[in-house]
Amino acid sequence: MKLGFIGTGALTSAIVTGLKSAADNSVPVLLSPRNEEIAAGLALRYPDVRVAPDNQAVLDSCDTVMLAVRPQIARDVLSGLQFRRDHHVVSLIATLSREEIAALVAPAEQVTKALPMPMIAHRQGATIICPPNRRTSAFFGRLGKVIEVEDPSEFDALSVVTATFASYFKYLDTIHGWLKEHGVADARAHDYIATIFKALANAPETAPDTGFMDLAEDYATRGGINEQVVRELTARNVFAAFAESLDGVLRRISAGAAPRTGPPS
Ligand SMILES: NC(=O)c1ccc[n+]([C@@H]2O[C@H](COP(=O)([O-])OP(=O)(O)OC[C@H]3O[C@@H](n4cnc5c(N)ncnc54)[C@H](OP(=O)(O)O)[C@@H]3O)[C@@H](O)[C@H]2O)c1
């Protein structure tokens, strides 16, 4: 595989970093020159990562091309490039449909959508792939879990999960702030929350057949303090409002109107 990237930003940097930390990391990488600083930094760090003079040079030298520009400029950038029939194009632009991308990269015949997350830099997390593709799965499988889906609407629904990361940290920050207000030292509060939530995050994987609500109930002793918080938040429609926000994100993603996806949004 000769791997090229059109768009060298946060996500490309994370993928290349994850790739080059893997045991079998011999895939040579050619980066488009923007962002200049990120591309130069990666090329400096890894001997088989180079920066091409322009986007077309990436295509001309590579068989697999990952598209990692922001959705707003994707049409302009891609329509100016000459793709080959034998290019395998992997679009990371979650909000543009596979059909739209396929039209922009014609005559390339193999077009796959993939949704990795920035934690791929540490070879953690999961990449959603649609439609299933052996080579794309093998590539991302070295960098974390791969979830292949046939149905684009399932891909869109799964991608809504990535809109919840900031709320998750806001939730932890609420607990942190509350602890500080109640006299707990900043670092101690942070350490306690980070350790406890890391352990909680392990629970679904260690008990894959246990539903999330079953896990919740394991902690929600009748009349206990966990039950109290769930009951009070439920009564205030906090969870219903959260689900409504997910509906809104899905509408935005499905309409292709989201300015960008993922945690940095
Ligand atoms: N970050 C995430 O967590 C995440 C997760 C899933 C999917 N995605 C998707 O992945 C794509 C990239 O996201 P990102 O977070 O990596 O965005 P980003 O950090 O903004 O990177 C985009 C890169 O594209 C470059 N660029 C601008 N114009 C270009 C051109 N004409 N030709 C080539 N490159 C050009 C930019 O360079 P300059 O800095 O020089 O403008 C920038 O480095 C987006 O479509 C996003 O929706 C991102």
The ligand as an SDF file (V2000), in Angstrom:
LIG
                    3D

 48 52  0  0  0  0  0  0  0  0999 V2000
  -10.9740   15.7150   14.0530 N   0  0  0  0  0  0  0  0  0  0  0  0
  -11.8470   14.7510   14.2860 C   0  0  0  0  0  0  0  0  0  0  0  0
  -12.0510   14.3200   15.4140 O   0  0  0  0  0  0  0  0  0  0  0  0
  -12.6140   14.1310   13.1490 C   0  0  0  0  0  0  0  0  0  0  0  0
  -13.2700   12.9170   13.3830 C   0  0  0  0  0  0  0  0  0  0  0  0
  -13.9340   12.3180   12.3170 C   0  0  0  0  0  0  0  0  0  0  0  0
  -13.9660   12.9000   11.0680 C   0  0  0  0  0  0  0  0  0  0  0  0
  -13.3440   14.0830   10.8890 N   0  0  0  0  0  0  0  0  0  0  0  0
  -13.3960   14.6550    9.5530 C   0  0  0  0  0  0  0  0  0  0  0  0
  -12.0740   14.6080    9.0170 O   0  0  0  0  0  0  0  0  0  0  0  0
  -11.8390   15.7350    8.1950 C   0  0  0  0  0  0  0  0  0  0  0  0
  -10.5950   16.4470    8.7000 C   0  0  0  0  0  0  0  0  0  0  0  0
  -10.8300   16.8620   10.0410 O   0  0  0  0  0  0  0  0  0  0  0  0
   -9.6760   17.5310   10.9120 P   0  0  0  0  0  0  0  0  0  0  0  0
  -10.1910   17.6150   12.3010 O   0  0  0  0  0  0  0  0  0  0  0  0
   -8.4020   16.8380   10.6370 O   0  0  0  0  0  0  0  0  0  0  0  0
   -9.6780   18.9820   10.2750 O   0  0  0  0  0  0  0  0  0  0  0  0
   -8.4900   20.0360   10.2760 P   0  0  0  0  0  0  0  0  0  0  0  0
   -7.6110   19.8480   11.4570 O   0  0  0  0  0  0  0  0  0  0  0  0
   -9.0890   21.3590   10.0380 O   0  0  0  0  0  0  0  0  0  0  0  0
   -7.6480   19.5800    9.0010 O   0  0  0  0  0  0  0  0  0  0  0  0
   -8.0450   19.8540    7.7040 C   0  0  0  0  0  0  0  0  0  0  0  0
   -6.7820   20.1720    6.9370 C   0  0  0  0  0  0  0  0  0  0  0  0
   -7.1050   20.4410    5.5800 O   0  0  0  0  0  0  0  0  0  0  0  0
   -6.1200   21.3800    5.1280 C   0  0  0  0  0  0  0  0  0  0  0  0
   -6.5220   22.0160    3.9020 N   0  0  0  0  0  0  0  0  0  0  0  0
   -7.1700   23.1920    3.7250 C   0  0  0  0  0  0  0  0  0  0  0  0
   -7.2870   23.4730    2.4230 N   0  0  0  0  0  0  0  0  0  0  0  0
   -6.7020   22.4420    1.7560 C   0  0  0  0  0  0  0  0  0  0  0  0
   -6.5030   22.1420    0.3860 C   0  0  0  0  0  0  0  0  0  0  0  0
   -6.9450   22.9450   -0.5770 N   0  0  0  0  0  0  0  0  0  0  0  0
   -5.8640   20.9950    0.0770 N   0  0  0  0  0  0  0  0  0  0  0  0
   -5.4070   20.1630    1.0300 C   0  0  0  0  0  0  0  0  0  0  0  0
   -5.5680   20.3990    2.3460 N   0  0  0  0  0  0  0  0  0  0  0  0
   -6.2120   21.5180    2.7070 C   0  0  0  0  0  0  0  0  0  0  0  0
   -6.0090   22.3480    6.2740 C   0  0  0  0  0  0  0  0  0  0  0  0
   -4.8030   23.0570    6.1570 O   0  0  0  0  0  0  0  0  0  0  0  0
   -4.6630   24.5900    6.7090 P   0  0  0  0  0  0  0  0  0  0  0  0
   -4.5280   24.4310    8.1850 O   0  0  0  0  0  0  0  0  0  0  0  0
   -3.4310   25.0500    6.0410 O   0  0  0  0  0  0  0  0  0  0  0  0
   -5.9050   25.3100    6.2930 O   0  0  0  0  0  0  0  0  0  0  0  0
   -6.0580   21.4110    7.4710 C   0  0  0  0  0  0  0  0  0  0  0  0
   -4.7730   21.0310    7.8640 O   0  0  0  0  0  0  0  0  0  0  0  0
  -13.0900   16.5930    8.2520 C   0  0  0  0  0  0  0  0  0  0  0  0
  -13.9010   16.3270    7.1320 O   0  0  0  0  0  0  0  0  0  0  0  0
  -13.7670   16.1370    9.5170 C   0  0  0  0  0  0  0  0  0  0  0  0
  -15.1590   16.2900    9.4470 O   0  0  0  0  0  0  0  0  0  0  0  0
  -12.6450   14.7060   11.8850 C   0  0  0  0  0  0  0  0  0  0  0  0
  1  2  1  0
  2  3  2  0
  2  4  1  0
  4  5  1  0
  4 48  2  0
  5  6  2  0
  6  7  1  0
  7  8  2  0
  8  9  1  0
  8 48  1  0
  9 10  1  0
  9 46  1  0
 10 11  1  0
 11 12  1  0
 11 44  1  0
 12 13  1  0
 13 14  1  0
 14 15  2  0
 14 16  1  0
 14 17  1  0
 17 18  1  0
 18 19  2  0
 18 20  1  0
 18 21  1  0
 21 22  1  0
 22 23  1  0
 23 24  1  0
 23 42  1  0
 24 25  1  0
 25 26  1  0
 25 36  1  0
 26 27  1  0
 26 35  1  0
 27 28  2  0
 28 29  1  0
 29 30  1  0
 29 35  2  0
 30 31  1  0
 30 32  2  0
 32 33  1  0
 33 34  2  0
 34 35  1  0
 36 37  1  0
 36 42  1  0
 37 38  1  0
 38 39  2  0
 38 40  1  0
 38 41  1  0
 42 43  1  0
 44 45  1  0
 44 46  1  0
 46 47  1  0
M  CHG  2   8   1  16  -1
M  END
$$$$
